[in-house]
Amino acid sequence: MTVAAPYTPMELMICAAASTLEDGAMVVVGTGAPCAAAMLAQKTTAPNLTLMFEAGGVGPLLPRMPISVGDSRTFYEGLMATSMSDIMETCQRGMVDYTFLGGGQIDAYGNLNSTMIGKDYQRPDVRFPGSGGASDLGSLCWRVMVLTPHDRRRFVKKLDFMTTPGYIDGPGAREDAGLPAGSGPHKVITNLAVMGFDEETKRMRVESLHPDVDLEDVEANTEFELLQNADMAITAEPPPEQLEILRREVDPHRYIIGR
Amino acid sequence: MSNERSKASSGPLFREPDCDEARAWFRSKPKEMTDKTMSVKEAVSRFVNDGDYLSPGGFGGDRIATAVFHEIVRQKKQDLAFAGHTATHDFQILCAGNQTGRGQLLKQVDIAYIVGLEARGLSPHARRVVESGEIELCEWTNYTLSLRLQAAAMGVPFLPVRGFAGTDTFTRSAAGRVTCPYTQQDISVVPALWPDVAVIHVHDADCYGNCRIRGTSVADYYLARASKRLIVSCEKLISNEEIRRDPTSTIIPFYCVDAVCHVPFGSYPGNMPYEYYSDEEHLREWLSVERERAAHLSFLQRLIFDTQGFDEYFELNGGKNRIEELRRQELQPEEENDEIPHDE
């Protein structure tokens, strides 16, 4: 019998994501878990992290998590309230290090679908919102982070629709499409593992398994073939101080970590 | 152009980017400083025509012109094209003009973001409307739709963008590819978009249409300049002297504006920065009644179709008392303990 971990999978995901953000970096975030991760980083290891929101909010002192990426909390006591173009163009000229994206489906190259499920574009089984800013941010920021639940419905061989480019179909494909060189998916953090991308093939590779998770669990929840690091690591458990800040200051009402 | 373009993408281009046609329109637009204040009813009946291309300001549920969207539905406007440029609650309102026995309000939609209300979830009725196949769709992104308005505001036929390509989003758009004459590299371009009519909610306007916005401007700087006609609704009607005391704060000049409608709390149930937060309870009610057609229809009947205007809708939802609570949430967010949904 294993002793219950002193944290939830969602807490582990947020802490792992927060730990990847260096001090002094610029990051465009959405609402929910990515916003929690950025706030946590800001309160712990990266006090000089600049948060940006796609509708124009820059450098807020977030009193609570926003519900819309355009609501007034995204520039609450902020440094600037600007336009959507200004944010996207700051990404396009190479100043933004990270963004966080999600989606209904992700494939081995980190391409994302947030547009539709089904075979017929005109008559989809489910219509999702579409790109919003995702395709822009996934094209123009240096490093794309994905936080998502891990299951076979999401981790698919073939997307029903490619909304946002990851590495498209392999090395050089982003550059061939005219996207800025040297950009692309960086980490995929799920409730089971942390994954990166293989330098040569640009395919998703398991870098660390969360405590008490086997590689078989990850593979059983992934439709495509995953690469794996030669020496598989175990995802670092969040230090108690980090968890404490997450619970007390970042998400005291447990909107995100209570899931 | 369309032959070249079709090699890259296959989505429908709802309006051709004709700079000279736009120049002729803007030349003939009345530019006198005249009093343009009028009721929302009059503004919609004069400046929104069947078949128009309509573009909303704000950000879906943030600083939106709710009163004007309700009136467009109430007046049964038909066959509109629409720029879904992070359209959330505004799109949800307009969808009430489709599949509710009132003809077809929306006919064509340029999509960056529709159907969803961000963290609040997907709108069941907007899904019904879009999934039925009755609307012609073209895919874009938030930036590329904004860039299309920027090109129109500049008076040029297209603008380049480094993102966007390599995806189905691009293939289902009406974007093009050109070779850069300087670097010899291929780059994506998006066509200018001159909406027939735009609807923007602002903090302050004078009677001539000089406007101020506090907080993020989203795409409204370009949208105001790109649109052939512009209906502005405002929280406060201020004097021209006040505008002149601080011209730096004017983001939309009078010569872009056709109608000024004074609608206090006019973004409700959306957020209005520095004024009131979004009414999450009411937005949840919208989403929940939409699950069942009969409940949805009687909800629309009671709150929109059978009401005389926005004031009545506002009162039915708690009016000033409700706004006091939302103002508190807006101005003192740290003290709040509402049950707001949170998601990516």
HADDOCK unambig.tbl for C-alpha pairs under 7 A between the chains (distance, minus, plus):
assign (segid A and resid 30 and name CA) (segid B and resid 344 and name CA) 6.22 0.50 0.50
assign (segid A and resid 31 and name CA) (segid B and resid 342 and name CA) 7.00 0.50 0.50
assign (segid A and resid 31 and name CA) (segid B and resid 343 and name CA) 6.15 0.50 0.50
assign (segid A and resid 31 and name CA) (segid B and resid 344 and name CA) 5.06 0.50 0.50
assign (segid A and resid 32 and name CA) (segid B and resid 342 and name CA) 5.37 0.50 0.50
assign (segid A and resid 32 and name CA) (segid B and resid 343 and name CA) 4.39 0.50 0.50
assign (segid A and resid 32 and name CA) (segid B and resid 344 and name CA) 4.63 0.50 0.50
assign (segid A and resid 33 and name CA) (segid B and resid 344 and name CA) 6.52 0.50 0.50
assign (segid A and resid 55 and name CA) (segid B and resid 216 and name CA) 6.77 0.50 0.50
assign (segid A and resid 55 and name CA) (segid B and resid 218 and name CA) 5.20 0.50 0.50
assign (segid A and resid 56 and name CA) (segid B and resid 216 and name CA) 5.29 0.50 0.50
assign (segid A and resid 56 and name CA) (segid B and resid 218 and name CA) 6.15 0.50 0.50
assign (segid A and resid 57 and name CA) (segid B and resid 216 and name CA) 6.49 0.50 0.50
assign (segid A and resid 63 and name CA) (segid B and resid 333 and name CA) 6.18 0.50 0.50
assign (segid A and resid 63 and name CA) (segid B and resid 334 and name CA) 5.24 0.50 0.50
assign (segid A and resid 64 and name CA) (segid B and resid 333 and name CA) 6.76 0.50 0.50
assign (segid A and resid 64 and name CA) (segid B and resid 334 and name CA) 6.40 0.50 0.50
assign (segid A and resid 67 and name CA) (segid B and resid 119 and name CA) 6.03 0.50 0.50
assign (segid A and resid 67 and name CA) (segid B and resid 342 and name CA) 6.06 0.50 0.50
assign (segid A and resid 68 and name CA) (segid B and resid 118 and name CA) 6.21 0.50 0.50
assign (segid A and resid 68 and name CA) (segid B and resid 119 and name CA) 6.89 0.50 0.50
assign (segid A and resid 70 and name CA) (segid B and resid 59 and name CA) 6.07 0.50 0.50
assign (segid A and resid 70 and name CA) (segid B and resid 62 and name CA) 6.39 0.50 0.50
assign (segid A and resid 71 and name CA) (segid B and resid 62 and name CA) 5.80 0.50 0.50
assign (segid A and resid 71 and name CA) (segid B and resid 271 and name CA) 6.50 0.50 0.50
assign (segid A and resid 72 and name CA) (segid B and resid 273 and name CA) 5.16 0.50 0.50
assign (segid A and resid 81 and name CA) (segid B and resid 215 and name CA) 5.18 0.50 0.50
assign (segid A and resid 81 and name CA) (segid B and resid 216 and name CA) 4.57 0.50 0.50
assign (segid A and resid 82 and name CA) (segid B and resid 216 and name CA) 4.94 0.50 0.50
assign (segid A and resid 82 and name CA) (segid B and resid 217 and name CA) 6.01 0.50 0.50
assign (segid A and resid 83 and name CA) (segid B and resid 216 and name CA) 5.79 0.50 0.50
assign (segid A and resid 83 and name CA) (segid B and resid 217 and name CA) 5.01 0.50 0.50
assign (segid A and resid 83 and name CA) (segid B and resid 218 and name CA) 4.35 0.50 0.50
assign (segid A and resid 83 and name CA) (segid B and resid 219 and name CA) 6.10 0.50 0.50
assign (segid A and resid 84 and name CA) (segid B and resid 218 and name CA) 4.82 0.50 0.50
assign (segid A and resid 84 and name CA) (segid B and resid 219 and name CA) 6.14 0.50 0.50
assign (segid A and resid 85 and name CA) (segid B and resid 143 and name CA) 6.19 0.50 0.50
assign (segid A and resid 85 and name CA) (segid B and resid 146 and name CA) 6.66 0.50 0.50
assign (segid A and resid 88 and name CA) (segid B and resid 143 and name CA) 6.50 0.50 0.50
assign (segid A and resid 122 and name CA) (segid B and resid 133 and name CA) 5.38 0.50 0.50
assign (segid A and resid 123 and name CA) (segid B and resid 131 and name CA) 5.38 0.50 0.50
assign (segid A and resid 123 and name CA) (segid B and resid 132 and name CA) 6.26 0.50 0.50
assign (segid A and resid 123 and name CA) (segid B and resid 133 and name CA) 5.33 0.50 0.50
assign (segid A and resid 124 and name CA) (segid B and resid 131 and name CA) 5.77 0.50 0.50
assign (segid A and resid 127 and name CA) (segid B and resid 127 and name CA) 6.33 0.50 0.50
assign (segid A and resid 127 and name CA) (segid B and resid 131 and name CA) 6.31 0.50 0.50
assign (segid A and resid 128 and name CA) (segid B and resid 115 and name CA) 6.73 0.50 0.50
assign (segid A and resid 128 and name CA) (segid B and resid 116 and name CA) 6.98 0.50 0.50
assign (segid A and resid 129 and name CA) (segid B and resid 113 and name CA) 4.83 0.50 0.50
assign (segid A and resid 129 and name CA) (segid B and resid 114 and name CA) 4.71 0.50 0.50
assign (segid A and resid 129 and name CA) (segid B and resid 115 and name CA) 5.30 0.50 0.50
assign (segid A and resid 129 and name CA) (segid B and resid 116 and name CA) 5.27 0.50 0.50
assign (segid A and resid 130 and name CA) (segid B and resid 112 and name CA) 5.99 0.50 0.50
assign (segid A and resid 130 and name CA) (segid B and resid 113 and name CA) 5.10 0.50 0.50
assign (segid A and resid 130 and name CA) (segid B and resid 114 and name CA) 6.84 0.50 0.50
assign (segid A and resid 131 and name CA) (segid B and resid 112 and name CA) 5.66 0.50 0.50
assign (segid A and resid 131 and name CA) (segid B and resid 113 and name CA) 6.14 0.50 0.50
assign (segid A and resid 131 and name CA) (segid B and resid 141 and name CA) 5.38 0.50 0.50
assign (segid A and resid 132 and name CA) (segid B and resid 86 and name CA) 6.06 0.50 0.50
assign (segid A and resid 132 and name CA) (segid B and resid 112 and name CA) 4.84 0.50 0.50
assign (segid A and resid 132 and name CA) (segid B and resid 113 and name CA) 4.60 0.50 0.50
assign (segid A and resid 132 and name CA) (segid B and resid 141 and name CA) 5.33 0.50 0.50
assign (segid A and resid 132 and name CA) (segid B and resid 142 and name CA) 5.05 0.50 0.50
assign (segid A and resid 133 and name CA) (segid B and resid 141 and name CA) 5.83 0.50 0.50
assign (segid A and resid 133 and name CA) (segid B and resid 142 and name CA) 4.88 0.50 0.50
assign (segid A and resid 133 and name CA) (segid B and resid 143 and name CA) 6.54 0.50 0.50
assign (segid A and resid 135 and name CA) (segid B and resid 141 and name CA) 6.57 0.50 0.50
assign (segid A and resid 135 and name CA) (segid B and resid 164 and name CA) 6.19 0.50 0.50
assign (segid A and resid 136 and name CA) (segid B and resid 141 and name CA) 6.72 0.50 0.50
assign (segid A and resid 136 and name CA) (segid B and resid 143 and name CA) 6.41 0.50 0.50
assign (segid A and resid 136 and name CA) (segid B and resid 163 and name CA) 5.72 0.50 0.50
assign (segid A and resid 136 and name CA) (segid B and resid 164 and name CA) 6.20 0.50 0.50
assign (segid A and resid 139 and name CA) (segid B and resid 163 and name CA) 4.92 0.50 0.50
assign (segid A and resid 139 and name CA) (segid B and resid 164 and name CA) 6.66 0.50 0.50
assign (segid A and resid 140 and name CA) (segid B and resid 163 and name CA) 6.05 0.50 0.50
assign (segid A and resid 161 and name CA) (segid B and resid 168 and name CA) 6.02 0.50 0.50
assign (segid A and resid 162 and name CA) (segid B and resid 167 and name CA) 5.37 0.50 0.50
assign (segid A and resid 162 and name CA) (segid B and resid 168 and name CA) 5.00 0.50 0.50
assign (segid A and resid 162 and name CA) (segid B and resid 169 and name CA) 6.71 0.50 0.50
assign (segid A and resid 163 and name CA) (segid B and resid 167 and name CA) 6.01 0.50 0.50
assign (segid A and resid 163 and name CA) (segid B and resid 168 and name CA) 5.95 0.50 0.50
assign (segid A and resid 163 and name CA) (segid B and resid 169 and name CA) 5.16 0.50 0.50
assign (segid A and resid 164 and name CA) (segid B and resid 167 and name CA) 6.42 0.50 0.50
assign (segid A and resid 165 and name CA) (segid B and resid 166 and name CA) 6.70 0.50 0.50
assign (segid A and resid 165 and name CA) (segid B and resid 167 and name CA) 6.00 0.50 0.50
assign (segid A and resid 177 and name CA) (segid B and resid 165 and name CA) 5.55 0.50 0.50
assign (segid A and resid 177 and name CA) (segid B and resid 166 and name CA) 5.18 0.50 0.50
assign (segid A and resid 178 and name CA) (segid B and resid 162 and name CA) 6.28 0.50 0.50
assign (segid A and resid 178 and name CA) (segid B and resid 165 and name CA) 6.93 0.50 0.50
assign (segid A and resid 178 and name CA) (segid B and resid 186 and name CA) 6.46 0.50 0.50
assign (segid A and resid 178 and name CA) (segid B and resid 187 and name CA) 5.97 0.50 0.50
assign (segid A and resid 179 and name CA) (segid B and resid 162 and name CA) 5.62 0.50 0.50
assign (segid A and resid 179 and name CA) (segid B and resid 163 and name CA) 5.50 0.50 0.50
assign (segid A and resid 180 and name CA) (segid B and resid 162 and name CA) 6.90 0.50 0.50
assign (segid A and resid 255 and name CA) (segid B and resid 342 and name CA) 6.14 0.50 0.50
assign (segid A and resid 256 and name CA) (segid B and resid 342 and name CA) 6.64 0.50 0.50
